[in-house]
Amino acid sequence: MRNQGHLFGDRELRQLGRAVREARERGGFSQSQLADDSGLSARAVRELEAGRSSPSLATIVAIVDALSITLDELIAAARARRPVFGLLPADEAGPYDRELVTAIEQPRLRVRVVDAGSGDPVALPSGSTFAHVLGGAVTATLDGEQVKLRHGDSLHSRPGVLTDLEPADGRVRMLLVEAPGS
């Protein structure tokens, strides 16, 4: 599910889970040890770190107490993780939207137009990527999340985040801009 204006969505839960995992590993705790020290089940810790649960404030307080960190430190660590991808649906784009391309910091770009049908392999860019669907539809896998993009939709991603592009509903024509080596 894409975060559509909500303050805390699936992506933010994954970021919080990663911040908990990183703090746990820095502290030298196993998931079982953290579960014992926080009074949670090992399953609850696994689900939280995987971003598959929406923890209560009491759960988060138990975690930060067990890890000997502050709530502010945990939230700051989760917020410090910039989004790894951004989407701009065509109906939200205006003629002056430049937000997506600002994430690409490399001055040299590789640009190509992809015209592919269902089942056709699409060579994935290896660097930071900007993609714009010119026609048709494509299913993109970004950070493990599948998102269907239609005519006029755009996305950007950091290296390694875009792991699959599969034409959907027939053919897709799209512009791919890559910053190699980013």
Backbone torsions as a table, in degrees:
resi	resn	phi	psi	omega
1	MET	NA	135.0	179.2
2	ARG	-86.7	140.1	176.7
3	ASN	-73.1	114.5	-176.7
4	GLN	-114.2	68.9	176.9
5	GLY	89.9	-7.1	177.3
6	HIS	-74.9	149.9	-178.8
7	LEU	-71.1	-29.0	-176.5
8	PHE	-143.7	108.2	-178.6
9	GLY	-119.7	-164.3	-177.9
10	ASP	-57.4	-43.0	-178.1
11	ARG	-63.0	-42.6	-179.7
12	GLU	-66.8	-35.3	175.8
13	LEU	-63.8	-39.6	176.7
14	ARG	-65.1	-39.6	178.9
15	GLN	-64.9	-41.7	177.2
16	LEU	-63.2	-43.9	178.7
17	GLY	-60.4	-42.0	177.9
18	ARG	-64.6	-38.8	179.1
19	ALA	-65.3	-39.4	177.0
20	VAL	-64.0	-46.9	179.8
21	ARG	-59.0	-45.5	-179.2
22	GLU	-63.7	-40.9	178.0
23	ALA	-65.9	-40.1	178.1
24	ARG	-62.0	-46.3	-179.6
25	GLU	-65.8	-39.7	176.6
26	ARG	-61.0	-36.0	-179.8
27	GLY	-80.4	-5.0	179.2
28	GLY	76.4	23.0	179.9
29	PHE	-93.5	145.1	166.2
30	SER	-86.7	168.4	177.2
31	GLN	-61.9	-38.5	179.3
32	SER	-64.2	-42.9	179.0
33	GLN	-63.0	-43.4	178.9
34	LEU	-62.7	-40.5	178.3
35	ALA	-61.0	-47.6	179.5
36	ASP	-61.3	-46.4	-176.3
37	ASP	-69.9	-26.5	-178.1
38	SER	-97.0	-10.9	-178.3
39	GLY	80.7	14.4	178.4
40	LEU	-100.7	166.9	173.6
41	SER	-80.3	156.2	176.9
42	ALA	-61.2	-36.1	178.6
43	ARG	-63.1	-41.0	-180.0
44	ALA	-62.4	-39.3	178.5
45	VAL	-66.6	-45.0	178.6
46	ARG	-59.6	-46.6	-179.2
47	GLU	-63.7	-40.2	178.6
48	LEU	-64.0	-48.0	-179.3
49	GLU	-64.4	-29.5	179.1
50	ALA	-82.4	-6.6	-179.6
51	GLY	75.4	21.1	-177.7
52	ARG	-101.0	5.9	177.6
53	SER	-133.2	156.2	178.1
54	SER	-109.8	93.1	-171.7
55	PRO	-71.7	150.1	175.0
56	SER	-77.4	166.6	176.7
57	LEU	-60.7	-38.9	179.0
58	ALA	-61.0	-39.1	178.0
59	THR	-65.0	-44.8	-179.6
60	ILE	-64.5	-40.9	178.4
61	VAL	-62.8	-41.7	178.0
62	ALA	-61.6	-39.6	179.3
63	ILE	-65.1	-50.9	-176.8
64	VAL	-66.1	-34.7	175.9
65	ASP	-63.4	-44.6	-179.7
66	ALA	-64.8	-33.9	-178.5
67	LEU	-87.3	-4.8	-178.4
68	SER	57.8	43.2	173.4
69	ILE	-126.5	166.7	178.4
70	THR	-91.5	160.2	175.3
71	LEU	-60.4	-40.1	178.2
72	ASP	-59.9	-40.9	-180.0
73	GLU	-64.0	-41.9	179.9
74	LEU	-65.9	-46.3	-179.5
75	ILE	-64.8	-40.5	178.4
76	ALA	-62.0	-40.7	178.9
77	ALA	-64.5	-40.2	178.9
78	ALA	-67.3	-39.8	-179.6
79	ARG	-72.7	-27.4	-178.4
80	ALA	-66.3	-20.9	178.7
81	ARG	-76.6	102.6	177.2
82	ARG	-62.8	149.4	177.0
83	PRO	-54.4	139.6	-177.8
84	VAL	-87.0	-8.6	173.7
85	PHE	-156.0	158.5	177.4
86	GLY	-137.9	145.0	-179.6
87	LEU	-120.9	144.9	176.0
88	LEU	-131.4	95.6	177.9
89	PRO	-61.2	146.8	-176.3
90	ALA	-56.9	-36.6	-177.1
91	ASP	-74.3	-9.0	177.1
92	GLU	-103.7	-8.9	-175.9
93	ALA	-82.5	137.3	174.7
94	GLY	-113.3	172.3	-176.5
95	PRO	-67.3	-14.5	-176.5
96	TYR	-112.0	9.3	178.7
97	ASP	-66.5	119.9	178.0
98	ARG	-126.1	2.5	-174.2
99	GLU	-55.0	-41.6	-175.8
100	LEU	-65.8	-37.9	-175.8
101	VAL	-81.1	-12.2	179.0
102	THR	-70.1	-19.5	179.2
103	ALA	-73.4	-16.9	-180.0
104	ILE	-92.0	106.8	-173.2
105	GLU	-93.6	-12.7	-178.1
106	GLN	-77.3	133.6	-178.4
107	PRO	-75.5	-21.3	-179.6
108	ARG	-100.8	127.7	-175.2
109	LEU	-122.4	150.5	172.7
110	ARG	-110.2	124.3	-175.8
111	VAL	-120.5	137.0	175.4
112	ARG	-151.2	154.2	174.5
113	VAL	-105.2	129.4	-179.9
114	VAL	-108.1	129.6	175.0
115	ASP	-125.7	105.2	-173.4
116	ALA	-137.2	151.5	176.2
117	GLY	-107.1	172.9	179.1
118	SER	-54.6	131.4	179.8
119	GLY	88.0	-15.0	177.2
120	ASP	-73.3	132.0	177.3
121	PRO	-71.1	140.3	176.1
122	VAL	-113.7	118.5	179.0
123	ALA	-66.4	124.6	-177.5
124	LEU	-83.7	138.5	173.5
125	PRO	-66.6	151.4	-179.9
126	SER	-100.6	-17.2	-178.9
127	GLY	-101.3	-168.6	173.9
128	SER	-57.8	139.3	-170.6
129	THR	-130.5	139.4	167.9
130	PHE	-119.4	130.5	178.8
131	ALA	-130.7	142.1	178.4
132	HIS	-135.1	126.1	-178.8
133	VAL	-82.6	116.7	-179.2
134	LEU	-86.9	-27.8	179.9
135	GLY	-167.2	149.3	179.9
136	GLY	79.3	-151.4	-178.1
137	ALA	-147.7	155.5	179.9
138	VAL	-143.7	143.9	172.5
139	THR	-99.8	119.5	179.6
140	ALA	-106.5	136.8	173.7
141	THR	-103.2	115.0	-175.8
142	LEU	-123.4	115.4	178.2
143	ASP	53.9	39.4	178.5
144	GLY	81.8	-2.5	-178.1
145	GLU	-106.5	127.5	177.4
146	GLN	-87.8	130.8	-178.6
147	VAL	-132.2	130.1	177.7
148	LYS	-91.8	125.2	178.8
149	LEU	-109.8	136.5	-179.3
150	ARG	-116.1	175.6	179.6
151	HIS	-45.0	124.7	178.4
152	GLY	93.6	-15.9	178.8
153	ASP	-76.1	152.6	179.0
154	SER	-133.4	160.4	174.2
155	LEU	-148.8	161.9	168.2
156	HIS	-139.4	152.4	178.8
157	SER	-150.3	156.4	173.1
158	ARG	-79.2	166.3	178.6
159	PRO	-57.3	137.0	176.1
160	GLY	82.7	-7.9	-178.4
161	VAL	-83.1	-40.6	177.3
162	LEU	-80.8	108.6	-174.8
163	THR	-109.8	-8.1	178.1
164	ASP	-163.1	141.6	171.3
165	LEU	-130.1	118.5	-177.8
166	GLU	-127.0	117.7	176.9
167	PRO	-54.3	137.8	-179.1
168	ALA	-120.6	144.9	175.9
169	ASP	57.4	44.5	178.6
170	GLY	103.1	-124.6	-175.5
171	ARG	-100.2	155.7	173.2
172	VAL	-133.3	142.4	172.7
173	ARG	-125.0	123.0	-177.0
174	MET	-144.3	152.2	176.7
175	LEU	-96.2	126.1	176.2
176	LEU	-115.8	126.7	177.4
177	VAL	-120.2	124.9	-176.8
178	GLU	-123.1	142.1	172.2
179	ALA	-104.3	92.4	-177.4
180	PRO	-61.7	143.9	176.5
181	GLY	77.6	7.1	-179.5
182	SER	-85.4	NA	NA
